[in-house]
Amino acid sequence: MQHFQVIVCGAGPVGLVAGLRLARAGIETLVIDKSPGVNEDFRASTFHPPTLEMLDELGLTQELMASGLEAPTWQIRRHESHDKALFDLSVLSGDTRYPFRLQCEQRVLTRLAHHQAQNTANLQLRYGVELTGLTQDERGVKVTVQTASGLQTLQARYLIAADGARSVCRKLTGMTFSGETYPETTILATTTYRFEDQLPELSQVNYVWCEQGTFSLLRLPELWRCSLYCDPDESVDQALEPQAIERKLQRIVPRGQPYEVLEIRPYRLHRRLIDDYRAGSVLFAGDAAHLTSPSGGMGMNGGVHDAFNLTDKLMAVLKQGASDELLNVYTRQRRPVAQDEILAQSHTNRMRMQRRDPVWRDAEMKRLQALIADPVTHRAHLLKSSMISGLAQAALVT
């Protein structure tokens, strides 16, 4: 039986960041993932300022920035009138080294972290390894894994469950994942079309009300990422048909030729939260602990913040002799952030964009524009939406 100080289940951004931090602190760490290789899912595309600061410690931020696009502003706008509420992140220049959002595919971070993991002492990274069983005793965690060569048993003092929305670790520990699944399905479509040439004063991040409902336009260096929705009385399968995607894109900017669409992907939206981030020697992070609407781009960022908070505590326990009770602080700090900041803000963002009453939209636009016009409320809103204030509040919890 192989022994490690920490096993990390899941080699996405959260698991790889956790593994890198622990290994650099001299903690023998194994990261496993059932996928055959590096995860290439598109998924998240926004990095918030505090996430960039954290990843700087690992030497990842500058490489991310080289592959991404700085977004110094983001906006909520009316499609037909181009009226907008423009949030300017330069307001945070005294609060962070990175007063902008970075628009960059999540898979870029995964690739960079994977490359670092290949050359990091105290860290093993194994793909094609699926966790199938888990038991705990006073020595820690014993896991059964399925590999190409058969079943193996591994043991560790702690297990970090960073294995995503369908977390096997969460199921094996019997943890409750309370919440709801939203009724609508979001359809992601990416295109090389230059919306910025036709729609005036676009930001790199735009949440848009239109007569037919809503859509969002998020820019990446070589393409635009469009979030679209089913029309009334249109099934998800019908909405995914190429002609349906074409019709929705033509509504955004009518043009005399078809759009070049690179990728189409549906995804369901959830709002769920685990009851406790700790189950004995198993500790949960990222989507294994919380699922949220992508509105506001907080899901992956929150998972990276989990990884930094948790590994700080594991380093104190395993290297500095701190009490195991310190790990209980992890839940007390991170779960309220997920509940009151990440899930609550994403839900508010989603509900705002789903409202179709034009009178309400007019009033909400005026409210947001007034908020921005006041430097105090503008900064407070950006501290919250950029996930800075939530981290500050969590740091006060002991």
PAFI-452596 format. One record per residue (C-alpha): residue number from 1; y, x, z. Coordinates in pm, whole numbers. Layout:
BEGIN
<pt n="NUM" y="Y" x="X" z="Z"/>
...
***
This chain:
BEGIN
<pt n="1" y="0" x="0" z="0"/>
<pt n="2" y="342" x="132" z="-95"/>
<pt n="3" y="616" x="123" z="167"/>
<pt n="4" y="992" x="101" z="116"/>
<pt n="5" y="1283" x="44" z="346"/>
<pt n="6" y="1418" x="-233" z="122"/>
<pt n="7" y="1271" x="-422" z="-171"/>
<pt n="8" y="1516" x="-608" z="-395"/>
<pt n="9" y="1369" x="-896" z="-595"/>
<pt n="10" y="1579" x="-944" z="-908"/>
<pt n="11" y="1737" x="-686" z="-1140"/>
<pt n="12" y="2043" x="-881" z="-1243"/>
<pt n="13" y="2393" x="-769" z="-1145"/>
<pt n="14" y="2347" x="-867" z="-779"/>
<pt n="15" y="2012" x="-696" z="-732"/>
<pt n="16" y="2108" x="-380" z="-918"/>
<pt n="17" y="2438" x="-344" z="-730"/>
<pt n="18" y="2255" x="-388" z="-400"/>
<pt n="19" y="1991" x="-136" z="-499"/>
<pt n="20" y="2246" x="124" z="-609"/>
<pt n="21" y="2447" x="97" z="-288"/>
<pt n="22" y="2143" x="126" z="-63"/>
<pt n="23" y="1992" x="417" z="-253"/>
<pt n="24" y="2320" x="608" z="-250"/>
<pt n="25" y="2319" x="571" z="127"/>
<pt n="26" y="1978" x="740" z="141"/>
<pt n="27" y="1772" x="422" z="186"/>
<pt n="28" y="1440" x="413" z="0"/>
<pt n="29" y="1477" x="108" z="-223"/>
<pt n="30" y="1265" x="-64" z="-485"/>
<pt n="31" y="1414" x="-315" z="-731"/>
<pt n="32" y="1164" x="-538" z="-911"/>
<pt n="33" y="1206" x="-797" z="-1183"/>
<pt n="34" y="955" x="-1011" z="-1370"/>
<pt n="35" y="1137" x="-959" z="-1701"/>
<pt n="36" y="993" x="-689" z="-1928"/>
<pt n="37" y="1326" x="-505" z="-1945"/>
<pt n="38" y="1699" x="-519" z="-1890"/>
<pt n="39" y="1830" x="-875" z="-1862"/>
<pt n="40" y="2039" x="-952" z="-2170"/>
<pt n="41" y="2152" x="-1302" z="-2074"/>
<pt n="42" y="2509" x="-1380" z="-2177"/>
<pt n="43" y="2592" x="-1583" z="-1865"/>
<pt n="44" y="2915" x="-1489" z="-1680"/>
<pt n="45" y="3211" x="-1336" z="-1863"/>
<pt n="46" y="3487" x="-1300" z="-1599"/>
<pt n="47" y="3531" x="-1025" z="-1339"/>
<pt n="48" y="3787" x="-1097" z="-1067"/>
<pt n="49" y="4013" x="-830" z="-909"/>
<pt n="50" y="3816" x="-770" z="-586"/>
<pt n="51" y="3492" x="-740" z="-783"/>
<pt n="52" y="3648" x="-466" z="-996"/>
<pt n="53" y="3756" x="-287" z="-678"/>
<pt n="54" y="3402" x="-303" z="-538"/>
<pt n="55" y="3239" x="-184" z="-859"/>
<pt n="56" y="3484" x="106" z="-869"/>
<pt n="57" y="3294" x="253" z="-575"/>
<pt n="58" y="2985" x="273" z="-798"/>
<pt n="59" y="3178" x="423" z="-1089"/>
<pt n="60" y="3126" x="112" z="-1302"/>
<pt n="61" y="3471" x="-40" z="-1335"/>
<pt n="62" y="3622" x="197" z="-1590"/>
<pt n="63" y="3318" x="161" z="-1816"/>
<pt n="64" y="3337" x="-216" z="-1783"/>
<pt n="65" y="3705" x="-208" z="-1874"/>
<pt n="66" y="3628" x="2" z="-2179"/>
<pt n="67" y="3395" x="-275" z="-2299"/>
<pt n="68" y="3609" x="-569" z="-2189"/>
<pt n="69" y="3947" x="-729" z="-2230"/>
<pt n="70" y="4216" x="-752" z="-1963"/>
<pt n="71" y="4341" x="-1106" z="-1902"/>
<pt n="72" y="4676" x="-1081" z="-1718"/>
<pt n="73" y="4725" x="-1460" z="-1738"/>
<pt n="74" y="4513" x="-1774" z="-1748"/>
<pt n="75" y="4615" x="-2129" z="-1817"/>
<pt n="76" y="4543" x="-2498" z="-1806"/>
<pt n="77" y="4681" x="-2664" z="-2119"/>
<pt n="78" y="4713" x="-2988" z="-2317"/>
<pt n="79" y="4565" x="-2940" z="-2661"/>
<pt n="80" y="4780" x="-3183" z="-2859"/>
<pt n="81" y="5118" x="-3083" z="-2711"/>
<pt n="82" y="5037" x="-2720" z="-2613"/>
<pt n="83" y="5202" x="-2792" z="-2278"/>
<pt n="84" y="5059" x="-2555" z="-2019"/>
<pt n="85" y="5048" x="-2429" z="-1663"/>
<pt n="86" y="5041" x="-2050" z="-1694"/>
<pt n="87" y="4915" x="-1845" z="-1399"/>
<pt n="88" y="5035" x="-1483" z="-1401"/>
<pt n="89" y="4812" x="-1239" z="-1215"/>
<pt n="90" y="5080" x="-968" z="-1212"/>
<pt n="91" y="5202" x="-1156" z="-904"/>
<pt n="92" y="4909" x="-987" z="-724"/>
<pt n="93" y="5014" x="-632" z="-810"/>
<pt n="94" y="5084" x="-565" z="-441"/>
<pt n="95" y="4747" x="-708" z="-335"/>
<pt n="96" y="4502" x="-536" z="-569"/>
<pt n="97" y="4466" x="-235" z="-797"/>
<pt n="98" y="4348" x="-472" z="-1070"/>
<pt n="99" y="4597" x="-762" z="-1105"/>
<pt n="100" y="4410" x="-927" z="-1391"/>
<pt n="101" y="4079" x="-1082" z="-1482"/>
<pt n="102" y="3849" x="-867" z="-1692"/>
<pt n="103" y="3678" x="-1059" z="-1972"/>
<pt n="104" y="3348" x="-883" z="-2025"/>
<pt n="105" y="2991" x="-1005" z="-2067"/>
<pt n="106" y="2775" x="-996" z="-1755"/>
<pt n="107" y="2507" x="-813" z="-1951"/>
<pt n="108" y="2739" x="-514" z="-1990"/>
<pt n="109" y="2738" x="-472" z="-1611"/>
<pt n="110" y="2360" x="-513" z="-1607"/>
<pt n="111" y="2316" x="-241" z="-1869"/>
<pt n="112" y="2552" x="-1" z="-1694"/>
<pt n="113" y="2389" x="-56" z="-1355"/>
<pt n="114" y="2043" x="-19" z="-1509"/>
<pt n="115" y="2144" x="315" z="-1660"/>
<pt n="116" y="2273" x="438" z="-1325"/>
<pt n="117" y="1957" x="320" z="-1150"/>
<pt n="118" y="1746" x="539" z="-1380"/>
<pt n="119" y="1922" x="846" z="-1240"/>
<pt n="120" y="1969" x="755" z="-874"/>
<pt n="121" y="1767" x="923" z="-602"/>
<pt n="122" y="1588" x="696" z="-351"/>
<pt n="123" y="1581" x="413" z="-606"/>
<pt n="124" y="1287" x="285" z="-810"/>
<pt n="125" y="1335" x="16" z="-1074"/>
<pt n="126" y="1028" x="-167" z="-1205"/>
<pt n="127" y="1028" x="-437" z="-1473"/>
<pt n="128" y="738" x="-667" z="-1552"/>
<pt n="129" y="667" x="-707" z="-1180"/>
<pt n="130" y="655" x="-1066" z="-1055"/>
<pt n="131" y="663" x="-1150" z="-685"/>
<pt n="132" y="391" x="-1408" z="-612"/>
<pt n="133" y="337" x="-1396" z="-236"/>
<pt n="134" y="531" x="-1311" z="78"/>
<pt n="135" y="445" x="-1279" z="448"/>
<pt n="136" y="640" x="-1146" z="745"/>
<pt n="137" y="556" x="-983" z="1076"/>
<pt n="138" y="730" x="-757" z="1330"/>
<pt n="139" y="721" x="-467" z="1083"/>
<pt n="140" y="905" x="-655" z="810"/>
<pt n="141" y="792" x="-809" z="482"/>
<pt n="142" y="470" x="-777" z="286"/>
<pt n="143" y="483" x="-899" z="-73"/>
<pt n="144" y="220" x="-953" z="-339"/>
<pt n="145" y="327" x="-875" z="-692"/>
<pt n="146" y="166" x="-930" z="-1030"/>
<pt n="147" y="188" x="-630" z="-1260"/>
<pt n="148" y="39" x="-539" z="-1596"/>
<pt n="149" y="-240" x="-359" z="-1411"/>
<pt n="150" y="-312" x="-643" z="-1168"/>
<pt n="151" y="-208" x="-756" z="-822"/>
<pt n="152" y="-45" x="-508" z="-584"/>
<pt n="153" y="79" x="-529" z="-227"/>
<pt n="154" y="409" x="-375" z="-122"/>
<pt n="155" y="571" x="-353" z="219"/>
<pt n="156" y="932" x="-313" z="329"/>
<pt n="157" y="1145" x="-351" z="636"/>
<pt n="158" y="1371" x="-595" z="449"/>
<pt n="159" y="1360" x="-794" z="127"/>
<pt n="160" y="1675" x="-892" z="-62"/>
<pt n="161" y="1616" x="-1211" z="-260"/>
<pt n="162" y="1843" x="-1176" z="-564"/>
<pt n="163" y="1605" x="-1362" z="-792"/>
<pt n="164" y="1842" x="-1630" z="-915"/>
<pt n="165" y="1864" x="-2006" z="-930"/>
<pt n="166" y="1487" x="-2060" z="-935"/>
<pt n="167" y="1429" x="-1810" z="-657"/>
<pt n="168" y="1061" x="-1764" z="-576"/>
<pt n="169" y="1161" x="-1594" z="-250"/>
<pt n="170" y="1354" x="-1904" z="-146"/>
<pt n="171" y="1053" x="-2125" z="-216"/>
<pt n="172" y="807" x="-1895" z="-40"/>
<pt n="173" y="1022" x="-1888" z="275"/>
<pt n="174" y="1066" x="-2267" z="271"/>
<pt n="175" y="1444" x="-2253" z="268"/>
<pt n="176" y="1636" x="-2569" z="180"/>
<pt n="177" y="1872" x="-2554" z="-119"/>
<pt n="178" y="2096" x="-2856" z="-68"/>
<pt n="179" y="2338" x="-3000" z="-320"/>
<pt n="180" y="2352" x="-3174" z="-654"/>
<pt n="181" y="2313" x="-3133" z="-1028"/>
<pt n="182" y="2615" x="-3248" z="-1224"/>
<pt n="183" y="2550" x="-3514" z="-1489"/>
<pt n="184" y="2700" x="-3330" z="-1785"/>
<pt n="185" y="2556" x="-3041" z="-1983"/>
<pt n="186" y="2788" x="-2762" z="-2095"/>
<pt n="187" y="2728" x="-2621" z="-2441"/>
<pt n="188" y="2828" x="-2262" z="-2495"/>
<pt n="189" y="2919" x="-2166" z="-2851"/>
<pt n="190" y="3052" x="-1825" z="-2946"/>
<pt n="191" y="3251" x="-1761" z="-3263"/>
<pt n="192" y="3445" x="-1480" z="-3424"/>
<pt n="193" y="3721" x="-1718" z="-3537"/>
<pt n="194" y="4066" x="-1607" z="-3417"/>
<pt n="195" y="4195" x="-1911" z="-3229"/>
<pt n="196" y="4493" x="-1706" z="-3113"/>
<pt n="197" y="4629" x="-1706" z="-3469"/>
<pt n="198" y="4653" x="-2086" z="-3475"/>
<pt n="199" y="4704" x="-2204" z="-3116"/>
<pt n="200" y="5040" x="-2089" z="-2974"/>
<pt n="201" y="5058" x="-1876" z="-2662"/>
<pt n="202" y="4689" x="-1875" z="-2575"/>
<pt n="203" y="4582" x="-1664" z="-2281"/>
<pt n="204" y="4248" x="-1486" z="-2277"/>
<pt n="205" y="4126" x="-1764" z="-2044"/>
<pt n="206" y="4215" x="-2126" z="-2124"/>
<pt n="207" y="4097" x="-2454" z="-1975"/>
<pt n="208" y="4201" x="-2731" z="-2211"/>
<pt n="209" y="4247" x="-3109" z="-2192"/>
<pt n="210" y="4217" x="-3292" z="-2523"/>
<pt n="211" y="4203" x="-3655" z="-2630"/>
<pt n="212" y="3825" x="-3641" z="-2667"/>
<pt n="213" y="3774" x="-3483" z="-2322"/>
<pt n="214" y="3788" x="-3114" z="-2243"/>
<pt n="215" y="3685" x="-2769" z="-2360"/>
<pt n="216" y="3753" x="-2412" z="-2261"/>
<pt n="217" y="3829" x="-2101" z="-2464"/>
<pt n="218" y="3749" x="-1764" z="-2307"/>
<pt n="219" y="3819" x="-1457" z="-2512"/>
<pt n="220" y="3601" x="-1147" z="-2527"/>
<pt n="221" y="3683" x="-834" z="-2729"/>
<pt n="222" y="3504" x="-944" z="-3047"/>
<pt n="223" y="3470" x="-1320" z="-3011"/>
<pt n="224" y="3575" x="-1640" z="-2841"/>
<pt n="225" y="3342" x="-1815" z="-2599"/>
<pt n="226" y="3385" x="-2194" z="-2626"/>
<pt n="227" y="3253" x="-2437" z="-2365"/>
<pt n="228" y="3196" x="-2775" z="-2527"/>
<pt n="229" y="3059" x="-3109" z="-2409"/>
<pt n="230" y="2860" x="-3400" z="-2548"/>
<pt n="231" y="3056" x="-3683" z="-2703"/>
<pt n="232" y="3010" x="-4031" z="-2553"/>
<pt n="233" y="2670" x="-4176" z="-2655"/>
<pt n="234" y="2561" x="-3834" z="-2786"/>
<pt n="235" y="2244" x="-3681" z="-2642"/>
<pt n="236" y="2224" x="-3311" z="-2557"/>
<pt n="237" y="1982" x="-3255" z="-2845"/>
<pt n="238" y="2223" x="-3424" z="-3083"/>
<pt n="239" y="2518" x="-3222" z="-2947"/>
<pt n="240" y="2328" x="-2898" z="-3009"/>
<pt n="241" y="2281" x="-2968" z="-3378"/>
<pt n="242" y="2483" x="-2726" z="-3594"/>
<pt n="243" y="2680" x="-3010" z="-3750"/>
<pt n="244" y="2776" x="-3141" z="-3405"/>
<pt n="245" y="2895" x="-2796" z="-3296"/>
<pt n="246" y="3090" x="-2766" z="-3621"/>
<pt n="247" y="3254" x="-3105" z="-3562"/>
<pt n="248" y="3364" x="-3009" z="-3210"/>
<pt n="249" y="3506" x="-2674" z="-3324"/>
<pt n="250" y="3691" x="-2838" z="-3614"/>
<pt n="251" y="3863" x="-3063" z="-3360"/>
<pt n="252" y="4003" x="-2754" z="-3188"/>
<pt n="253" y="4139" x="-2602" z="-3509"/>
<pt n="254" y="4071" x="-2793" z="-3831"/>
<pt n="255" y="4003" x="-2552" z="-4115"/>
<pt n="256" y="3879" x="-2568" z="-4469"/>
<pt n="257" y="3560" x="-2374" z="-4409"/>
<pt n="258" y="3279" x="-2370" z="-4152"/>
<pt n="259" y="3300" x="-2169" z="-3834"/>
<pt n="260" y="3085" x="-1862" z="-3793"/>
<pt n="261" y="2887" x="-1948" z="-3479"/>
<pt n="262" y="2694" x="-1660" z="-3325"/>
<pt n="263" y="2521" x="-1826" z="-3033"/>
<pt n="264" y="2465" x="-2179" z="-2904"/>
<pt n="265" y="2328" x="-2236" z="-2557"/>
<pt n="266" y="2318" x="-2540" z="-2327"/>
<pt n="267" y="2324" x="-2511" z="-1952"/>
<pt n="268" y="2321" x="-2756" z="-1666"/>
<pt n="269" y="2575" x="-2733" z="-1387"/>
<pt n="270" y="2482" x="-2732" z="-1020"/>
<pt n="271" y="2645" x="-2725" z="-680"/>
<pt n="272" y="2389" x="-2602" z="-426"/>
<pt n="273" y="2387" x="-2390" z="-110"/>
<pt n="274" y="2107" x="-2244" z="98"/>
<pt n="275" y="2100" x="-2342" z="466"/>
<pt n="276" y="2087" x="-1984" z="593"/>
<pt n="277" y="2131" x="-1654" z="409"/>
<pt n="278" y="1862" x="-1505" z="632"/>
<pt n="279" y="1496" x="-1598" z="682"/>
<pt n="280" y="1366" x="-1330" z="917"/>
<pt n="281" y="1355" x="-1009" z="717"/>
<pt n="282" y="1437" x="-1187" z="389"/>
<pt n="283" y="1806" x="-1200" z="296"/>
<pt n="284" y="1946" x="-1408" z="12"/>
<pt n="285" y="2226" x="-1319" z="-229"/>
<pt n="286" y="2381" x="-1451" z="-548"/>
<pt n="287" y="2233" x="-1754" z="-723"/>
<pt n="288" y="1935" x="-1748" z="-487"/>
<pt n="289" y="2184" x="-1846" z="-214"/>
<pt n="290" y="2445" x="-2052" z="-397"/>
<pt n="291" y="2486" x="-2223" z="-733"/>
<pt n="292" y="2822" x="-2338" z="-862"/>
<pt n="293" y="2996" x="-2472" z="-1168"/>
<pt n="294" y="3122" x="-2186" z="-1388"/>
<pt n="295" y="3476" x="-2330" z="-1375"/>
<pt n="296" y="3686" x="-2046" z="-1238"/>
<pt n="297" y="3425" x="-1777" z="-1295"/>
<pt n="298" y="3316" x="-1738" z="-932"/>
<pt n="299" y="2936" x="-1741" z="-944"/>
<pt n="300" y="2850" x="-1385" z="-1047"/>
<pt n="301" y="3154" x="-1247" z="-865"/>
<pt n="302" y="3045" x="-1418" z="-544"/>
<pt n="303" y="2698" x="-1268" z="-585"/>
<pt n="304" y="2839" x="-916" z="-616"/>
<pt n="305" y="3047" x="-982" z="-304"/>
<pt n="306" y="2728" x="-1093" z="-127"/>
<pt n="307" y="2560" x="-768" z="-229"/>
<pt n="308" y="2838" x="-551" z="-90"/>
<pt n="309" y="2862" x="-742" z="238"/>
<pt n="310" y="2484" x="-739" z="290"/>
<pt n="311" y="2432" x="-374" z="200"/>
<pt n="312" y="2711" x="-272" z="438"/>
<pt n="313" y="2509" x="-431" z="717"/>
<pt n="314" y="2172" x="-298" z="604"/>
<pt n="315" y="2317" x="53" z="591"/>
<pt n="316" y="2446" x="12" z="946"/>
<pt n="317" y="2104" x="-109" z="1067"/>
<pt n="318" y="1885" x="136" z="876"/>
<pt n="319" y="2102" x="449" z="885"/>
<pt n="320" y="2329" x="413" z="1185"/>
<pt n="321" y="2097" x="240" z="1432"/>
<pt n="322" y="2292" x="-85" z="1458"/>
<pt n="323" y="2115" x="-388" z="1599"/>
<pt n="324" y="1918" x="-606" z="1362"/>
<pt n="325" y="2134" x="-892" z="1494"/>
<pt n="326" y="2414" x="-759" z="1273"/>
<pt n="327" y="2237" x="-922" z="979"/>
<pt n="328" y="2313" x="-1264" z="1126"/>
<pt n="329" y="2681" x="-1191" z="1069"/>
<pt n="330" y="2605" x="-1181" z="696"/>
<pt n="331" y="2538" x="-1555" z="694"/>
<pt n="332" y="2834" x="-1629" z="919"/>
<pt n="333" y="3066" x="-1442" z="682"/>
<pt n="334" y="2932" x="-1527" z="340"/>
<pt n="335" y="2802" x="-1884" z="368"/>
<pt n="336" y="3142" x="-2037" z="461"/>
<pt n="337" y="3299" x="-1848" z="170"/>
<pt n="338" y="3041" x="-1998" z="-63"/>
<pt n="339" y="3085" x="-2346" z="81"/>
<pt n="340" y="3462" x="-2363" z="132"/>
<pt n="341" y="3586" x="-2125" z="-137"/>
<pt n="342" y="3339" x="-2076" z="-422"/>
<pt n="343" y="3167" x="-2415" z="-441"/>
<pt n="344" y="3473" x="-2612" z="-333"/>
<pt n="345" y="3711" x="-2445" z="-579"/>
<pt n="346" y="3466" x="-2462" z="-868"/>
<pt n="347" y="3407" x="-2831" z="-794"/>
<pt n="348" y="3782" x="-2897" z="-786"/>
<pt n="349" y="3825" x="-2708" z="-1113"/>
<pt n="350" y="3546" x="-2906" z="-1275"/>
<pt n="351" y="3674" x="-3241" z="-1151"/>
<pt n="352" y="4026" x="-3159" z="-1272"/>
<pt n="353" y="3904" x="-3091" z="-1623"/>
<pt n="354" y="3676" x="-3396" z="-1632"/>
<pt n="355" y="3958" x="-3642" z="-1558"/>
<pt n="356" y="4064" x="-3821" z="-1877"/>
<pt n="357" y="4342" x="-4053" z="-1762"/>
<pt n="358" y="4653" x="-3932" z="-1952"/>
<pt n="359" y="4886" x="-4049" z="-1676"/>
<pt n="360" y="4691" x="-3847" z="-1420"/>
<pt n="361" y="4688" x="-3545" z="-1651"/>
<pt n="362" y="5065" x="-3564" z="-1693"/>
<pt n="363" y="5114" x="-3575" z="-1316"/>
<pt n="364" y="4868" x="-3294" z="-1254"/>
<pt n="365" y="5033" x="-3073" z="-1515"/>
<pt n="366" y="5373" x="-3126" z="-1351"/>
<pt n="367" y="5222" x="-3048" z="-1010"/>
<pt n="368" y="5069" x="-2722" z="-1134"/>
<pt n="369" y="5388" x="-2618" z="-1311"/>
<pt n="370" y="5586" x="-2681" z="-991"/>
<pt n="371" y="5332" x="-2478" z="-793"/>
<pt n="372" y="5376" x="-2188" z="-1034"/>
<pt n="373" y="5756" x="-2213" z="-1020"/>
<pt n="374" y="5746" x="-2140" z="-644"/>
<pt n="375" y="5660" x="-1770" z="-591"/>
<pt n="376" y="5499" x="-1840" z="-252"/>
<pt n="377" y="5262" x="-2114" z="-368"/>
<pt n="378" y="5192" x="-1933" z="-696"/>
<pt n="379" y="5076" x="-1621" z="-513"/>
<pt n="380" y="4876" x="-1822" z="-259"/>
<pt n="381" y="4696" x="-2004" z="-539"/>
<pt n="382" y="4615" x="-1679" z="-719"/>
<pt n="383" y="4490" x="-1512" z="-401"/>
<pt n="384" y="4251" x="-1804" z="-362"/>
<pt n="385" y="4141" x="-1843" z="-724"/>
<pt n="386" y="4096" x="-1464" z="-756"/>
<pt n="387" y="3865" x="-1467" z="-450"/>
<pt n="388" y="4088" x="-1235" z="-247"/>
<pt n="389" y="4181" x="-1470" z="36"/>
<pt n="390" y="3817" x="-1578" z="89"/>
<pt n="391" y="3710" x="-1215" z="139"/>
<pt n="392" y="3996" x="-1161" z="385"/>
<pt n="393" y="3896" x="-1467" z="586"/>
<pt n="394" y="3530" x="-1361" z="594"/>
<pt n="395" y="3622" x="-1016" z="725"/>
<pt n="396" y="3766" x="-1180" z="1037"/>
<pt n="397" y="3430" x="-1340" z="1128"/>
<pt n="398" y="3211" x="-1151" z="1373"/>
***
